[in-house]
């Protein structure tokens, strides 16, 4: 295992009614002007908007809404949010949504405190911002684990680039699985695959000998696979949804990456695919992973063979490492879930993502 320094700034409130139980106490520590940021308005249909707005009003906050944050948030939207934050003297940003909303607000938080274009600051000057508007996240769509780190993926339409920018960490994140129950199934599975991809790309990094981080990673991958199966069988299984929302966080809170040099080639490829097509991130990853991993197999045969046994349950007896990889690849990409034929049937009976 490589040398490392680990610290973690995000407080996590997990479980049903987490916002009702904890948000007011957090709001007591911030200024009066709050930006409520969200996406296309689904939170107004499922009651989350009214609940959170009520908590904000009861706390005596003046609320400025920043709505319409799109999937694959654009740099123009970031600048719109930063301008609004400056105009309204925003003290705190409450981001409500999935990875797109949460990523966008990280950069809004930084840009609002800058007098220089943040893209130029990071990509031309090779510097990172040091001052931010404090933020909290309420997760309503899981998969990216964006609430757990300070990186954001933003589409610069003028430059035709979908690239990483670095902003603020969230002070806290609220993970209530009940808030995710109205997610469309396509989005649920796409998000879960993104979590699986984060885990796999960390797993395929260096060093590749057995280490504690990788063993925790294997458990995370098994958990994601098992709960994708459970969710396909019963979309209203809140226990499975609870596991998936926390697995998304585990994949991106740094624990799996301790002592590792990670390998996020597939994400980098998908980002540029997304810049040109605006495709769903999880679906793009699912298309690219098989091709990339077959290309990587000769250089990482041992790691893939271990993945086949420890994650996918392939019996190793009588099989070479190459045999195990092929079996792993076949199960992973054809929907055949080991030891769960009902899951396989559910998967094949639905529209494939």
N, C-alpha and C positions, 0 to 999 in steps of 0.2 A: 504494500500500500504506500502511495506517495505521501509526503509531508503535507500537512494542512493546518489552516486556522479556521475555526468554525464559530460563527455567532449568528444570532437570528433575531430580527427586530419585530416580527409581526406577531401580535397576540391573536389567538384563534378562539372564537366562540363557536362551539360546534353543538348541533342538536336542534330538535324542534323547539320553536318559540325562542330561539337564541336572540333575535332582535328585540322582542318584547322584554326579555329578561335583562339585557345588557346594554342596549344602545343608549338609553337615557343617561346612564352613568358615564359613558364615554363622551356624550355631548356636553356634559357639565364641565368638561375640561377644555373646551374650545371657545373661540370667539362667536359673535352673534350672527355673522353672515355665512350661510352654508349654500354651496352649490350642490344641487341634487341632479346627478348625471345618470342618464339611462338611454336605452336604444330606441326601438321602433314603437314602443308603447304597450308591449304585452303586459308589463307590470300594472297597467291601469285596468286590464281585463281580469287579472287573477287576484286582485285585492292587495297586492304587495305595496303598490303606490300609496293607497289610502292609509294602510297601516303605518308605513314609514313617515309619511307626511304628518300624520297625527302625532307621532312621537316627536318629530322635529318641532311642530307647533307647540306641543305641551312643554317642550324645553325652552320655549321663547325665542326660537331661531327665525331669522329672516331668510326665506328660501328663494334662491334663484335657480330656475330649472335650465339645464343644458341637455336637451333631448335630441333624438335622431342620430345617435352614434351608430354607424353602420357596421355590418360585418366587414372584416378587413378595413379598419378605420383609416381614413386618409389623412395626409399631412395638412390638408386644408381644414379638415374638421378639428384637428389639434389646434391650429391657429385661431379658429373661431372660438373654441373654448377658452384659450388663453386670453384672448381679447375681452371676452365676457367676464372672466375672473378679475382682470385688471379693472374693468369699468365698474364692477359691483363691489370692489374691495373684499373679495372672498377670503374668509378666514379658514375655511375647511371644505373639502370636497368629499361628498358621499357618493361613491360610484356603485350603481345598482345594476347588475347584469352578469354577463359572462365575460370571456376573455377580451372581447373587442372593446367593451365599455371600460373595463378595468385597465387595459393597456393604454387606451387613449388618454385616460385621466392621469396616468403616471407622467405623461409628457406634457399635458396641460399644466400640471402642477409645477413642472420645472420651467416651461416656457413663460409662464405668467410672472416668474421672478427674474427673467432675463431681459436684457436689452439687445441681445444678439440672437440671430436665428439659431435654434438648437441643432438643426441638421448640419449647418456649417460649423458650429462649435465642436460637434462630436466627430464629424467626418473630414473636416479640413484642418481644424486646429488640434484635433485629437485630444480634446479636453472633455470633462464631464461636468454637468452643473453641480453646484454645491448648496443651493438654497431652494426650498420647495414649499408649496402650500401643503399643510398636513392633510392626510386623507384616511378614509375608512372605506372598506369594501363590503358589500352585501352580495353574495354569490347567488344568482338565480339560474345559472347554466354552467355546468362544470365541464372539465376536460383539460383546459389549458393550464390550470394551476397558477394563473397569472397573479392571483392575489398573494402569492407566496414569494414573489421576487420583484426586482426593480427593473427588469427588462421589458421592453414593449416592442411589438412588431407593427410597423406603420407603413402604409403604402403611399409613396410619394408619386403621385400621378404624373407630375411634370417630368420627373426623371425616369419614370417607368421602373421604379425599384420598390420592392417590398423588403424592408430591412429593419434591423434592430436599432432601437434607440434606448438610452438609459436614463431613467427618471428616478422617482421617489419610491421608497418602500411604503406600503400601507402601515399605519399605526395599528390597525386591527382588521380582522376579516371575520365576517359572520357567515357561517356555513350551516344553513338550515335545509336539510334534505327535503322538507315539505315544500320549500320554495321552488324546487326543481320538478315537481310532479306534473306540471303542465307543459314541460318541454316536449316538442314533437319527437317521436321515436327516432327519426332520422338524425336529429341533433343530439339525442342522448347517445346513440351508438357512435356517431362521428366524434363526439367529445371523448367518449371512453377510449376510442382508438387513439386519439391524440395523447391521452394519458399513457397508454401502452407504448406508443412510439417514444415518448419522453423516457420511459423506463428502459426500453430496448436500446435507445441511442446512448444512454448513459452506460448501460451494461456492456456495449461493444467498444467502449473506450479502453484506455490503458491505465494501470496494468491489467492484464488479462488472466493473471493467476487468481485462484480463489481467494476472496477477501470478504470481510464482514459486510461492506457496502453492497457487494454483488449478491450476497446471500439474502440481505434484506430486500434487494431489488427483485430477486427471484420470487420471494413471497408476495411482493406487490404485484408483479405480473400475474401470478396465479390468482390472486384476489380479483384483479380486473377481469380476467377471462371468465372466472366462475360467476361473477356478478353481471357481466354482459349476458351470460346464459340465463341467469335468473330473471333479468329484466326482460329479455325476449320472451320468456315463458309467461311472465306476469308483469306488465308495465307499471302496475300500481304497487309493486313490492317495495315498500319504503325502506326496508332493511337493506335490500340490494342497492337502492339509490344512496343510502347513507354510506355504504362501503365505497361506492364509486366516487362520491364527492370527496371523501377523505383520501382515497387512492390518488386522485388528481392532485391534491395538495402534497401528498408524500412524494410524488414524482418530481415536484418542483420546489420543495422547501430546502433543498441542498443536502439532505441526509443521504440520499442514494449516491450523491456525487462526491462525498467525503473521500479524499485520497485518490480520486480518479481524474484522469484527463478525458473528458467526454468526447463523443463522436456524433455530432449532429448534422452529418452530411445530408440526410434525407430532408430534414427541416429546411436547410438552406436551399435545396433544390425546389422544394414545394413553395417556399416563399416567392421565388421568381415566377414559378408557374402561376401562383395567385396574383402576382402583379399584372400579368397579361390576361388572365381569364376570370379573376374574382371568384375562383372556385372555393367550395367549402374546404377548410383546412384539413379536417380529419379524412375526408374523402380523397383529397390530393395525396396525403401521406399513404393511404391504403393502396393507391395505385402505384406509387413509387417504391415503397419498401421491398416488394418481392424482387424487382429488377435489381435494385441496389444490393440487396443481400446475396443474391446469386452471384453478383460480380465480386462481392467481398469474400465469399466462402473460401477460396483457396488461401487467403491470408489470415483467416480467423476460424479455421475449421474446428479447432478445439473448443472455442467459445460457443460456436453454434451447436456443436455436439452436446455440450453441457446444457445449453438452453433447451434442447430437445428433451433431455432426460428430466431436468429439474423443474421446468415450467410446463412442458407439454406432455410429460408422463410417458415418453417413449421408452420402452423396455430396451436397455442397452445390450443385453446378452446376445452374442452372435452377430452384432452389427458393428461395422467400422464407423469412424467419425463421419465420413461422407454419407454412409447409409442413414445415420441418425439425422443429419441435416436434411436429407431429402424427405425423410418421414416427417420431420418438424415442418418443413416448408409445405408439404402436401396438406397436413392438418390445418396449418395456420391460414393458408390462402384459399382453401376449398370449403371452409366452413365446418370441417369435421372436428368437433370438440372432444378431446379424450375423456372417457368415462362419463360422458353426458350426452347420450344419443337424443334425448328429448330436446336438449339445446340445439343439437345439429338439425333436428327436424324443424324446430321453430325458426332457426336461421334460414334454412332453405325454403321455408314456406312464406317468407316475407320478401318484400322487394330488397334486393341486395344493395348495399351502400357502396 
